[in-house]
Amino acid sequence: IIGFSLGYELTYTNVLNMLHLAQIPPLAVERKDSHPVVIAGGSCTLNPEPMADFIDFFVIGDGEEVLPELLDCFRNWKGQGKRATKKQLFRQVATIPGIYVPSLYQVEYQADGLKSISPTVAEARPHIQQQIVRKLPPPVTKPVVPYIEVVHDRGAIEISRGCSRGCRFCHAGIICRPVRERPHEEVLQAVDALITNCGYDEVSLVSLSTSDYSHIDELVAKLAQRYHSHNLALSLPSLRIDSSSVK
């Protein structure tokens, strides 16, 4: 399986270029059973049609609860050996909530755009429901540590997901609702584990709007006090220019 995270529309041509460089036909219809399965997730997949000709199937919304079920389907399919076809896999994964398999739908267009999308098999759902994780899953504390210099060479803890601001220019602020926060104690434990496992001296508290996280000043103070002798650097992305951010 080759998976792409589509966070920005401008990355679409990179996806096609990567497939081309890997000598994998970019068009899904031209790929055979011997080729890898090409999937995609990320915020852009809420409008999947621009990439529907190139991706075998999309995971719409949060992926944490979808991926284990998807991997089970893939294992079962691979267990069938040479008898397994991609079409069988696609029908199976189409039953998983949040997965859209373009090849199992008939799409009609009209002069000003999309007219209809209709399932062509019983397994395909008439409507794909965006998947939303109600509670943030445990943070990743044993990530793969690169042995070369990378841009974001630091530990990352997702402290919250979603944003309540509702800025009309922000795609993520609308599709990632509702806001879900990670408790302070869980963040502190995750930072401890990251530093122990990976040896990082910088940790990023990741969210769409870090300054909106409940009592962010208290959390930063606790981390600064706990790691005073370690010279730990804290990265706080997406800070707003307001009084709480300045403090």
N, C-alpha and C positions, 0 to 999 in steps of 0.2 A: 504494500500500500504506500502510495506517495500522497502526503497530506499537505495542503497549502492553507495558510491562514490569510484570509483576504480582509485586511484592515483598511485599505485605501484603493479606490478605483484605478489609480495610476500604477498599481502593481500588476494589473492584469496582463500587460504585454510582457512583463518579466516572467510570469507563469508560463506563457506560451514559449518564450525564449528558452527557459529552463528545460521544458519538455523536449523542445527541438534539439538542444545541445545533448540531451540524454538519449537521443535517437528514439524517442517515443512519439508516435503520431499525436500532434496536438488535438486533432478532432477525435472525440470519443468514439464516433461511429467507425473510425478507421482502425481502432485498437482491437487486437485479437485477445483470446483467452490467455495467451502467453505473455501479454504485456501487464505491467502493474496496474492495480486499481488506483485511479486518481480521484481523491476526494478533497473537499474544501469546507472550511468553517470560517468563523469570524463575522464581524459586524456587517460586512458587505453582502453576506449571503442572504440577508433578509430581502434583498432584491437579486435573486440568483440568475435571472434570465440572460443578462449580458454574457455570462460565462457558461450557460447551460450546454453549449455545443462542445465544450472542452472538458467538463468535469463529469465523472461517472455518477457521483451523488454528493449532496450537500448535507451538512449538519447545521440545522437552523437554530440559533440561540445558544444557551449554555451547553457545553459538551460533557460536563463531568458525569452526569447520569446516563448519557447516551452511549458514551464510548465503551464501557464494560459490556453492554448488551451487543454493541456493534462488533466488538472483538470476539465474543462468543459465536456470533453468526459466521464470522470469518474463519474461526477455527473449525467449526462444523463443516463449512464448505470445503476447506482444505483437506479435511479428513476423508472426503469422498474420493480423493485421488484424481486420476485422469478423467473420471466420469463427470467431474464438476465443471460447470460452465458459468461464465460471468452472469448470464441471464438468470440462472438459479439463485446466485448470490444477491443480485439486485432485487429480485422478487421478495427474498427473505428480509433484507434490510429495510425494504419499503414499509414493512409492517411496524417498524420501530417509530414511535412518536418523535417528530422533529427531523426526520430524514426525507429528503426530496430526491427522487431518482428521475431526472429529466427524460430518459429513454422510455419510461413507462407512462408517459403522458402525451396527449395530442394537443399541440399549441396552435391557436389560430390568431392571425393578426388582421388588423384593419388599418385604414389610412393613417390614423393618429396613434397607433400603437397596438398594445395587446388587446385581444378580444376575449379569448377564453383559454383555459387550460383544463383538459378533461383526462381522467385516468383511462388507460387502455387495458388494465388488468385488475383483477379483484383485490390484489394486495396493496395497490397504490391508493392512498387516502385522497379524497376529494379536496380536503383542506389540510395544509401542513401547519401544525401548531408550534409556535416558537417555544422552545424549552427554557424554563426559568428555574434555577436552583434556589429554593427558599432559604436555605442556610448555607453559608460558605463552607466548602469542604476543608479538611485539614490543609494547612499550607505546605508547600514543597520545601523540605528542609535538607534534602540530599540530592540537589541538582547535579547535573554533569558539569564539572568545572573545566573550562577550556584551558589548554596548555599553551595557547598563543594569546597575544594581546587582542582584546576585543573592546568594542565601544563601551558597553555597559558592564564593565568588569566589577560587579558588586552583587551582593545578595539582594534578593527582592522578596518582600512580604506584601501580599495583597491585604490591605487593612479594611477595605470596603469595596463594594461593587455597586454601581449605579450612582445617580446624582439627582437631587431634587430641584435643581435650579431651573431646568426647562428652557435653556437658551435655544432659540429657534435655529441658530446656525450649527448646533452640535448634534450630530447623528447619534453618538454614543449616549448622550444624556437622555435621549428619548427611548432608545431601544433597550437600554440596560436597566430599566426600572423593574422592580422597586429597589430602594436603597437597602443594602444588607451590610452590616458592620461586623467586624471580627472583634470579640472582647479584648480588652487591654491585656489580660493575663495570657491569652492565647498568642497575642503578638509578641509579648516578652519572651515566652517559651520558644517561639519560633526563631526569634533573633538569637537566643542562646544556642539553639540547635544548629542554625546556619553557620555561626562563627566556629562552633566546635567541629562541625563536619567539613567545612570548606576553607576555614582560615581567612575569611574575608575581613577587611578592616573598614569596609563601607557597606552600609545597608540602606536600601531604598524602601520607604513606606509608600506603597503604590496604591493609587485610586484615581478616579476621575477628578476629584476635588479634595485633595488631602486636607486642606484647611477646614473643610466642612465635617471632617470626622469628629465624633463626639469627644470633647476634652482632649484634643490633639496636643494642646500645650502640656497637659499633665503627662501624657504618654512620652513626649519628647524629653520632659524633665526626668522621668523615671529612667529612660534609656541613657541619658547623659550622666546621671548619677551612678547607674549600675556599671557603666563602661568608662568611667572617668580615667582609670589607669591604663586603658587599652587604646586610647586615642581613636576610638571608633567615630567614623564620619557618618552622618545621617543625610540621606538624600530625600528631599520632600518635593516631589514633582507636583505640577498642577496647582501651585499656590496662587491664590487670588490677591489682588492688590487691595487689601482691606486691613482693618485694625488687627484682627486676629492673626493674619499672616505676618504682619510686621512684628508683633509680639513674639 
